[in-house]
Amino acid sequence: MKTFQEYLDATLEALKKKVVFRGGKKVVLKKTDKKGFKVVGGKEVKMDAKEKMNRKKAAKKAAMKRKSGAAAAAKKRAKSMKKRRGM
């Protein structure tokens, strides 16, 4: 027997429409909010284990790269703010 929340999740449309602007044009994307799922051809499909692991690795790698560049960006920002105050 499903709970009421599970029933609602099953009946409600899981795909959400998101409006983004690319190259000055409005594009409507379909996004999913379910964990472990992706959108293929306008439908929600479950990701296989290999893809999940690859995405997890890529996310960690990207986070490390962002963190390493953040200190340099903060230094540059502080320097430019100092210059602005001096004007």
Summary of the structure (lengths in Angstrom):
residues: 87
radius of gyration: 20.9
end to end distance: 69.7
largest distance: 69.7
contacts: 153
relative contact order: 0.08
helix: 53%
strand: 28%
